[in-house]
Amino acid sequence: MDHEAFSELVAEALDSLPEVFLARMVNVEVLVEEWPSPVDLEAAGLRPGDRAALLGLYHGVPLTRRGSSYAALPDMITIYQMPIERYCGNDPDAIRKQVQHTVIHEIAHYYGISDERLDELGYD
């Protein structure tokens, strides 16, 4: 899939979210990258050879950890195209579903929901 078509899937996933979630997402930039960088892998606790294992990453301070004087550069959510495509194969429907899942997963981190809590909720 070309980069533009994949980016459109990410935009569709964002547009499909309930307005109540989107309204509170302030100063958040969503990016699409081909592969995670070594810095991204380190931030996720992964080794450089694990780049296909990282589908998305939230960079920032979750809302639940911010004080009243919080001011910073935009938080970022990065969705990684090649790892998602490798995970899903050439199945466009599987790619679309995984993009949706990954976008929601990373937005959950913005709201302060941990991986452990997502697992408890059945959203691993």
Residue pairs with C-beta under 8 A, 6 or more apart in sequence:
1 81
1 85
1 92
1 95
3 32
3 34
3 81
6 32
6 81
6 84
6 85
6 95
6 99
7 32
9 95
9 96
9 99
10 30
10 32
10 79
10 99
10 103
12 96
12 99
12 100
13 99
13 100
13 103
13 104
14 22
14 30
14 103
16 100
17 103
17 104
17 107
21 107
21 111
24 63
24 111
25 107
25 110
27 72
27 74
27 75
28 60
28 74
28 75
28 76
28 77
28 110
29 74
29 75
29 76
29 77
30 76
30 77
30 78
30 79
30 103
31 76
31 77
31 78
31 79
32 78
32 79
32 80
32 81
33 78
33 79
33 80
33 81
34 80
34 81
34 82
35 51
35 80
35 81
35 82
35 83
36 44
36 51
36 54
36 57
36 78
36 80
36 83
38 48
40 54
40 57
40 78
41 47
41 48
41 50
41 51
41 54
43 57
43 59
44 54
44 57
46 53
46 54
51 83
52 82
52 83
52 86
52 87
53 83
54 80
54 83
55 79
55 80
55 83
55 84
55 87
55 98
55 102
56 77
56 78
56 79
56 80
56 102
56 103
56 105
56 106
57 77
57 78
57 80
57 106
58 75
58 76
58 77
58 106
58 107
58 109
58 110
59 75
59 76
59 77
59 78
60 72
60 74
60 75
60 76
60 110
61 70
61 72
61 75
62 109
62 110
62 111
62 112
63 110
63 111
63 112
64 111
64 112
65 112
75 110
77 103
77 106
77 107
77 110
78 106
79 99
79 102
79 103
79 106
84 95
84 98
84 99
84 102
85 95
87 98
88 94
88 95
88 98
104 123
105 118
105 123
108 118
108 123
115 124
118 124
